[in-house]
């Protein structure tokens, strides 16, 4: 059914109801967690109708104050990880990429149902929030995604968190594919409440200091409430824990089927023991000291194969640095130099809300929010990539193949004796090199977010109405150390000792760590620069909405209606550093080639700027079809929600989507509910407006692995070391269309009335859900492109999108006798964002709650919440299907990792089971709370054995516990002391090839905290 036809069908059904009953229809959602009818209805997410009778037609998870205490989240990231229906956290503080091409710093993301960042709509007090302005490539599709930064949520200022686990585009608009998250902050507070907390992670340098204050005042016709939160955290360092202390993880897998697997050695092949290529082959006498193509590398003299000494304990060996076999000790282990795992942080949250009764019928309200965070981290040194080709001229003072005499007439003390290089010397290209002597990169990221809202609400002619203006802006300034290729080229050309020296190797005594023979400080200072990326996003909106809970009466009860119009303008501006956006380019002085990026290791990245305007209208009806008073057997009540929304975009056209939800009470205490909806997600501004975005990622050149396997140099693909930095030239697409979705769900709510109230109140819910998506924006991916190239070259062809250099003499030698045509180094891979093929996910949510208050033993609350992922399948494109078929047939090796199609269940960050349980008990001044979480095991698809079977990342159970005491008398009255532990049993994150899977787990164990709170 097309969008327009589906919306017309919904409107037709609505019209029929109006004709039959003389009115309109809507259903208000409510929390199934409120079994007592006397409990105030607090859940508003899922419906726009104010004051309508709650029907629980939709599944909503509410995290209330008691559960927030049990979770003890210090950040929005901690909080969202504690919700079972949330998927992996792709944006997280421990994700620290080597360049500013991805979001880093104080960042967290929202990923309901594992459908990907950007598929969940986030609201603050019922209205949209601005997106975090820095994109990040989705782990599956590789396209740039945008999300709300969950760390901008003042967790201590939350009243509750509402999660609508159902598609809601018909009510809220784009992005509500998986559902809606509504963060509700504390308001209408009168008094002063301040709290200080200290926490630390066991066995690490991680320490955290928090201060939170809630201030409010009631006056004659209104209230002003202000929340202030400050958080200071020290850095978590790589040397703090064994699973982060080294990039070589082989020892951690000892005794497993991956014992000694070369792919577990994550030390990088880009090392201060550089690989180079001279302009021609070099001999001493008749003996080659380079390969026939001029390739050579630097190594300790103690390593086998040393051919010519170039310094104290440092020699030349012919050929490129293999960093495997006898040269494996030369891989660079940056983690062992004490990098940052989680950055040092200072975070400030301020939120002020207020309301004022202008008249008895009109109330003015407003919000002002400010979020400011600064992080500092130290990351691996800069290294070369395919973004630039760097060449040391013959004139370089340290060039072992330099001139006999420098231009100033001075004799060259560093030219090797007896070589056949011309008297004027040879230029040398840096094939791969790590600038370890320049030092670790210091990265400072500043996040700012502001929000201003002003509105009026009131009643007129029996209708409730509300209108508001909103403006919100988010800014990120990412400042990191870098190296200018132009400055380096100048420094490489010097014929004095202040020339930069790439030929000095690393640390002889410990070859995989550091550089004990650095270039001069003058050389280092001359090439080092600060790289700045500034990203900004904004959201401006106006809305007007009306609702009436009792438009007219049907036999089943009052019919409710809500309707509204909205207008918003979204912008995104990504201002890249002048050294990468094409303003300052790099020209290789030897070859004359010009490169778009002057920042070593960073690909050309032009500025991106885009904006869109969106106008929309929606209508929602609540229809009480049958009421208990009608006395129909097995139909105590039936309530229906009907909704439709149309949106018009200035850049991607128009969409219209319907929604239907039904709640059917068979008997008092047993409700069956279900919903069907269509949804949509507009492509984000970067996907549409980006020109050619060049990204470099470490990929495996599988055709070279195949050559090594056939030549007997390796025994399986798991031992292949043919990884390299591959440039992907990805282009935006202004012809992208919105992604379409269809959501369906049904379940039940059971509140057994036969259990005597002396035993408390029970609620059991179970809901099945299914989401179908089509037209998802994606890429083929450079990794898949290399596998396709491998497949085609096995058959004698090649992939035209994989652009390679001509094979060198060394390449020809490596492929000799393998039956494969030799290939050159990959220069880049061409790709474009497109609407791809369908995806389907489905699962089951289960909740069990028990509540018993007012007993002589105290108050008890228990909640168990589970999410089971049954299916997550993406239909492979024809190209991906061909790769999977070839792998299944054995045409290409089973050790290849193919992304972009097939089943994702239990892969990487998609466990099939997640559940949590919380229990709180309070008696007079004492309260105790427990929270536990279970994550089932997953397959790590990047770590495959020779049969293609993945490593299994184990399941994990963790528990949090706290106890608090509230003083009621004397000078300590209204004071609360709280002691708590997160991860009580000090569980380390389950082992993965990277040490841990940051998208699922935090990189530390037991966290102990203590707080004191005072109310006035």
Secondary structure, DSSP 8 states (H G I E B T S, - for coil): --HHHHHHHHHHHHHHHHHHHSS----B---TT---TTS-----TT---TT--B---S-EEEE-HHHHHHHT-SSHHHHHHTSTTB---SS-TT---SSTTS--SS-----BTTS-TTSEEEEETTEE----SS-EE-TTT--EE----GGGS-GGGEEEEEEE-S--HHHH-TTTTSEEEEEEE--S--EEEEEEEEEEETTSS-EEEEEEEEEEEEETTEEEEEEEEEEEE--EEGGGSTTTS-SB-GGGGTTSTTTT-GGGB--BS--SS-EEEESS--EETTEESS-TTSEEEEEETTSTT--EEEETTEEEEES----SGGGGGGSB-GGGGT-EEE-EEEEEEEEEEEEEESSSSEEEEEEEEEEEEEEEEEE---B--TT--EEE-TT-TT-TT--SB-TTS-B-TTS-TTB-S-TT---EEEEE-B-GGG--EEEEEEEEEEEEEEEEEEEETTEEEEEEEEEEEEEEEEEEEEEBHHHHHHHHT--STTS--TTS-S-STTTTS--SS---HHHHHHHEEEEEEEEEEEEEEEEEEEEEEEEEEETTEEEEEEEEEEEEEEEEEEE--TTTSSSS-EE-TTT--EES--BTT---B--EEEEEEEEEEEEEEEEEEE-GGG-BTTBSEEEEEEEEEEEEETTTEEEEEEEEEEEEEEETTEEEEEEEEEEEE---HHHHH--EEEEEEEEE-HHHHHHHHHTTS-SSGGG---EEEEEEEEE--TT---EEEEEEEEEEEE--TTS-GGG-EEEEEEEEEEEEEES-EE---HHHHHHHHHHHHHTT---TTEEE----HHHHHHHTTTTS-----EEEEEEE-EE---EEEEEEEEEEEEEEEEETTEEEEEEEEEEEEEEEEE---HHHHHHHHHHHHTSS-TT----SSEE-TTBTT--SEEEEEEEEEEETTEEEEEEEEEE--EEEEEEE-TTS-EEEE--EEEEEEEEEEEE-SGGGTTEEEEEEEESTT-------TTSS-TTTS-S---EEEEEEEEE-
